[in-house]
Amino acid sequence: MTKKREEILMYFAESDRYMSAQDIHRMMAEKYPTMSYNTTYRNIYDFVENGLLEGTEYNHEQMFRISCGEQSHHHHHFICTRCGITIPLDACPMEQVTTDLSKVKIESHRFEVFGKCENCQM
């Protein structure tokens, strides 16, 4: 664990919202002007692979946030398209699926709702 990796994780933990790799790179470049975008991107994907960050796609861009963790109860997210803040959704749409899935093995699922949070509507 390097100082830069620690700072990336701390930034995600303190923000608790979805951010792009470019957002993180801009923040890191202020303190480390020689740090390349590829280094930032590689570090973020290492964190995703290790379960520390989770990702989603919005407007053809990968966005990341600190992982909710496997200890969390099963939930989904509302994601603000302007600020990236997330609100957990306790309802699961899989409970409403009526299609016969008896012949398939579901390994995981995801449900995300995108819009503007209360603060970003103003």
Residue, then its C-alpha position, 0 to 999 in steps of 0.5 A: m500500500t503506497k501513500k498515493r493508493e492510501e490517498i485515493l481510498m481516503y478520497f473515496a471513503e470521505s466522498d461516499r459518492y460515485m466518481s470517475a477515474q478522471d475526477i480522481h486523477r484531477m484530485m491526485a494531480e494537484k498533489y502529484p503533478t507527475m502522476s499519470y492518468n494510467t497509474t490512477y486508472r490502474n490503481i482504481y481497477d486494482f481496488v475494484e478487483n479486490g472489492l474495495l471499490e465498486g463500479t457502474e456505468y453512466n453516460h458511457e463512463q465508468m464511475f466508482r465508489i467505495s464498496c458497500g461491502e459484502q457484510s451489507h444487507h442486499h440493496h441497490h442504489f439511486i445515483c445522482t447524475r450531477c453530484g454522484i451521491t448515492i441513496p440505498l434502495d431497500a426494495c429489490p426488483m428481482e422479487q417482481v420478476t415473473t419470467d421463468l428463470s428456473k433453467v438458468k443459474i443467476e449469479s448476481h444482479r444489479f439495479e440502479v436508478f439515476g436522477k437528480c438528488e434533492n440538492c442538485q434539483m435546485 
